[in-house]
Amino acid sequence: MSISIDLHDLETLVGRKLGIDELRELIKFAKIEIDKVEGEKVELEVTHDRPDHFSVEGISRTFKGILGIEVGLAGLESTWRTDLSHIDDVPNRKYVVFAIMRDFSLSDEAIRQMIQLQEKLSIIYGRNRRRASIGVYDLSKVDLPVVYRQANMDDVSYVPLEMNREVRGTELFSLEKGKMYGEYAILNGRVPIIADSNGRILAVAPVLGSELTKVDPSTRDILIDVTATDVKSLREVFTIFVYGLRERTRNRVVEIIGTNAISEADLRPTERRIGLRDINERLGTSLSIDEAVDLLLRARHDASKSSEELIQVRIAPYRLGVIHAVDIIEDVAIIKGYHELRGINPPSPSSGRLHPATRLIGLIREAMIGLGAQEVMNYVLTDPYLASLGGTPIKLVNPISELYSMVRTAIWPQLISLLARNKTLAPRKPKVFEVGRVASINGSSVIEENHLGFAITGNEVTLTDVLVMSSSLINQLGLEAKYEAINEENGISGRSVKIIVSGFTIGKAFEVNPDILVKLGLENPTGVFEVSIDELLRLIFSSDSGVR
């Protein structure tokens, strides 16, 4: 995840001067990389398991811990009341929280960072606003209590952000943001709105806020809302966002004025015990308990000795990636410095050599390149549509993105998608292949296999082009391929076959159904084959073909 910060703004938040050279040293202890430096502007690459680093505020909090300026948990008090909001039932965006944070001193850069955090969280954890989105408003321009309800589209009338005139009803959804996010708002001609006690619309969730309540450098108190389709997404987004704003306010209190989704417990630290012996064994260190406690405090956890061997750790609610004890131990290693940890080579009872499957994969790659195909590499994770083409989809429980929410069950769908993104090459009749892992469901278990996938596209591509490649490859491996016609739901009738070697089916080849090509944006006929490398290896060993 790429973010942009201002070095002077970072220095202000940390409370001391930081040169670019010191910044390069500090990021070693924060799982951050520098992409580009242009004067005071710095582009950073941060990891998805540290969403608190999606803006400069969270990074400054981490740096203060590393430098020992401010250690332990970053405190944020909360107060709760219900008389400053009214929440109706909104079926398509059911959950909401309203909160107030006060006593800000904002610059243009501070506002830019707030918007950056708002957008990054809405994209990653809010699934591009489909699951959750954030709104911020200048509280001095809002008449409390606020109301969350549905309204008829024809009754919607307000001045959207960055506009100087009022828009009504369907006109809002002809604007850029309306086109992007309108589908998440509209249900039977009604949309979720946030309004103040005078009936003025502050936002249409999750589409666009109001220009009249826009936050600017004169803003001192901020009203925050998070609307969502599920409680988990709302809790995650809200917690990270308010802890980010904490670094900009002297008040350090969040006033919850209405919610149907979170409780006080959601903003409290979680606790667990961790053994000193476990830390030292995993890291190969000999830390004392006082040293381990100090490192955890600098990692912005609360830590104290529970006994001579146990440490009581309190974890901030914004640290969503801390799930197991090993995550806490990783924080110890990061603050200690990986460069200070001594590497140990494990004893080996024998000399190493390439696994037969690795050798076979190497031979297949050489053969396919020799046959004129270009090797490509895709992720093992894919989107729901491509996963459904390969077989029974295997869904991740906690995906980072909808685009990578499924484990692939075949390689060829991703090859088709790749060719569609490079369709200007179609006149050259491009041939691509990939060797990689796929998964399949076997009862209650998930089985992984090595597969080879191949695809070719062009004006006159037929199944024959595909079979020439598969036969040539299998012949080079010392085996013989035979083919039998099959009914393949993703292929064209009469142009689909299974690939048989030594009486065993090892894969299939077919011309791809035009409906699939059209959906993916590929205009020319396309053929594919896919075979199991694991099955090929078994047949090679049984035939004594010499590929070992």
Secondary structure as GFF3:
##gff-version 3
##sequence-region A 1 548
A	DSSP	beta_strand	2	6	.	.	.	ID=ss1
A	DSSP	alpha_helix	7	14	.	.	.	ID=ss2
A	DSSP	alpha_helix	20	26	.	.	.	ID=ss3
A	DSSP	three_ten_helix	27	29	.	.	.	ID=ss4
A	DSSP	beta_strand	32	38	.	.	.	ID=ss5
A	DSSP	beta_strand	41	46	.	.	.	ID=ss6
A	DSSP	three_ten_helix	51	53	.	.	.	ID=ss7
A	DSSP	alpha_helix	56	67	.	.	.	ID=ss8
A	DSSP	beta_strand	77	80	.	.	.	ID=ss9
A	DSSP	beta_strand	85	87	.	.	.	ID=ss10
A	DSSP	beta_strand	95	101	.	.	.	ID=ss11
A	DSSP	alpha_helix	108	124	.	.	.	ID=ss12
A	DSSP	beta_strand	132	138	.	.	.	ID=ss13
A	DSSP	three_ten_helix	139	141	.	.	.	ID=ss14
A	DSSP	beta_strand	146	152	.	.	.	ID=ss15
A	DSSP	three_ten_helix	153	155	.	.	.	ID=ss16
A	DSSP	beta_strand	157	158	.	.	.	ID=ss17
A	DSSP	beta_strand	167	168	.	.	.	ID=ss18
A	DSSP	three_ten_helix	169	174	.	.	.	ID=ss19
A	DSSP	alpha_helix	176	181	.	.	.	ID=ss20
A	DSSP	three_ten_helix	182	184	.	.	.	ID=ss21
A	DSSP	beta_strand	190	195	.	.	.	ID=ss22
A	DSSP	beta_strand	201	204	.	.	.	ID=ss23
A	DSSP	beta_strand	208	209	.	.	.	ID=ss24
A	DSSP	three_ten_helix	211	213	.	.	.	ID=ss25
A	DSSP	beta_strand	222	228	.	.	.	ID=ss26
A	DSSP	alpha_helix	231	246	.	.	.	ID=ss27
A	DSSP	beta_strand	253	259	.	.	.	ID=ss28
A	DSSP	three_ten_helix	264	267	.	.	.	ID=ss29
A	DSSP	beta_strand	270	275	.	.	.	ID=ss30
A	DSSP	alpha_helix	276	283	.	.	.	ID=ss31
A	DSSP	alpha_helix	289	298	.	.	.	ID=ss32
A	DSSP	beta_strand	302	305	.	.	.	ID=ss33
A	DSSP	beta_strand	310	315	.	.	.	ID=ss34
A	DSSP	alpha_helix	325	336	.	.	.	ID=ss35
A	DSSP	three_ten_helix	338	340	.	.	.	ID=ss36
A	DSSP	alpha_helix	356	370	.	.	.	ID=ss37
A	DSSP	beta_strand	374	375	.	.	.	ID=ss38
A	DSSP	beta_strand	381	382	.	.	.	ID=ss39
A	DSSP	alpha_helix	384	390	.	.	.	ID=ss40
A	DSSP	beta_strand	394	395	.	.	.	ID=ss41
A	DSSP	three_ten_helix	402	404	.	.	.	ID=ss42
A	DSSP	beta_strand	406	407	.	.	.	ID=ss43
A	DSSP	alpha_helix	412	421	.	.	.	ID=ss44
A	DSSP	three_ten_helix	423	428	.	.	.	ID=ss45
A	DSSP	beta_strand	431	442	.	.	.	ID=ss46
A	DSSP	beta_strand	445	457	.	.	.	ID=ss47
A	DSSP	alpha_helix	463	476	.	.	.	ID=ss48
A	DSSP	beta_strand	481	485	.	.	.	ID=ss49
A	DSSP	beta_strand	491	501	.	.	.	ID=ss50
A	DSSP	beta_strand	504	512	.	.	.	ID=ss51
A	DSSP	alpha_helix	514	520	.	.	.	ID=ss52
A	DSSP	beta_strand	526	532	.	.	.	ID=ss53
A	DSSP	alpha_helix	533	543	.	.	.	ID=ss54
###
